[in-house]
């Protein structure tokens, strides 16, 4: 009996040893499930056998220096209905496409992430599923560094996305960027197109050729202290048929317009939105509508706001347009509405006229609290025949302007 007992103990010990070999892969001490043979540079925990799909999360670490690949870790996503978390240690020179839903990609340390393997990589990181989280990653190079596809959604926290030749970020789905830096693209920092939606919460978009493009049917909100500045060759934001909202954000120091609205679309600038010190106009409207409710448009190298091609500018709720080098507001083939039931607006201390209306232009004034004061030229100037623009309504206080107060035909 004693001999049999010992034999069974040895069998039991051997079985336990074999089971331990299943759970501990060569070269690392991380827990793995039976049959989960990990490639080099990849260590995972809680991986069920192939064919089993439990609701337990899976966690993997990719060691880029040891040849680990993020793509290898993503292949485990079908083995859980919960979250697959992949920690990237170092910089993996790899293009990663079709990231599914319920995946978290995170850098182990600042600067860890993905680098394009070739200049033609397009994208470096592509998101195709819903509920993807990107934390503390650097994504660099390629034609397009980060792509969020139609119907996909992702949240990025503390990202650095840089160095693309086309777009650092291309959003066709839903993307939230929190405290991230989008920089150094030879093309655009962010493109929201094809119905894409971007929430830019804090962070910076800078030193790209153009800061942001918002295309037809798309939307971008800049808020929570976001700064869009010092882009090198183009506008801070171009809006082509889409919608831009600026809440508690600053657009400054761009070589052309701070915001250029063309081919229709809408721009909404709320209180604490600041458009300043851009190389041409603060806001240029080539068709479409800009509505400024309490924002500040100041110190731009040409006009504060200019309107063309049947566009409209609505200024109310204590909006200030001040200290721009040329006119505060220039209207040529368009409409300006100054003040309404939401409040008044102030146009002051601009280098030329407060408001200048040219051919096919109309000015509507609808608040006694409006102030058009201290401008170097006229307070309100209208071109003469054959242009003959009209102004109408309750204009407010027009005083202290260098050339005179009002030179316009006032409608009865």
Steps between C-alpha positions, in 0.01 A plus 500: 500500500782737577657439159173569319453816705839631399440417136174695502673794664761502228233494234325788674823699522572439131153615405538816705835569337346461155216733597751754626682484167174587329447804721853639487635567153871486416693802609237669717305444819163634392194280531372341181235242441557154347579512133573877491838497327623861498738636236825659615463838667137435593383404851132459588285419797169316515496375142240226457559210259410561140132439442403616851361855529439585866412841642832543681731781383838425344814704569812488284834681496686549172874550533603677181874458569453124519317485168147508638218605267177673592333313213580169673333618819193624310452151359383402851200739493255230381577296815315733737174690509660742747788745455833407346766730649832524318790683662772609257849510647728705273438608140372229267580568134176360373177596322196370689169484315141405577513537878168350618272624775565461874875535465728723708844589365726673751861605523701365791690831518489841336616472138405134459279410204508444126724629224422458131711228339497696173418849378212344304332345808135598484400488780750429774210420735153428364190469720203303366306409815305685769621570852875514432718679756845643425705609802839668524613404149723660239391424142728634231571512130331357193250666272236486773601430859159429660186400309157459661280333242130553436286364786808453721559690823806568713611706798861620506661623822840671516594407146779640283412460131764639271700504181257382232520615139120521455295509819613430852139417588230399252160461667210351308346362818482635856822609670555669835848641561583595859816700577674385183759659269443485124812640339759518225296370205598608151126497431215541749500450872141369511251427222138433601331388178225272366280558804784478752464653846793621711495632856826682565518537878809697588835426341663664200486488122812671375787515255305316231461644151130553578354451843157347439256427215131444574334357189139468387267343754775489763539669837785612723475651848809672645466561872654458848797723418590351162752709303524495118808705423812561297411277209749575229341562159122514515197572717457408861167333413333461159128421500360367172133414539540377858457657844763635738429601861760689705433499876773602743766450232752722321592520132806718457821563313408323176642643177170549316153519658434372846177350362415477129139403427425410141257294291230554761509368853479659842737639760390567859731689735380518859606697804870448580568398140795711377612554140807722504831597343457308176682600180192618311141509628380359827199344324434503125155390379475399133138383518341355812442649844723603790321563828710660774340495843737661744825412327800729449636570149810716539844603379483327164723634222210592268128498585339364812218341300449512122192375314466417129284288265164559671636403840369622834663615823289517819660673800326516838525410870788740575717402206807723460678566168798720586847619407519332161736668253236572232119501541325348794236353268515509117189396303508458122199313360366394837323594821600602850262484797624698799313437823165330561292359782805310627697820556721764344841506334799734510718602203788715622855624444549345157760649264254591222120508529287339763265353238551541126217395265571466129298381197188287563529534875254568779549582867229423757536654846271380774624611843533842662799372694716452190827695506695599190764721652858617470576362155758688288272542197121524493281334756280365219601562138297406192626516143324759281325451162454264337553276807271684746491249786230553762493495878190476713378458855615614844868573448611592853797717598721608208755750628864598519592363160782678320346579157140538611212299643267377224530538123214285367149504367276415794180318408182659634 
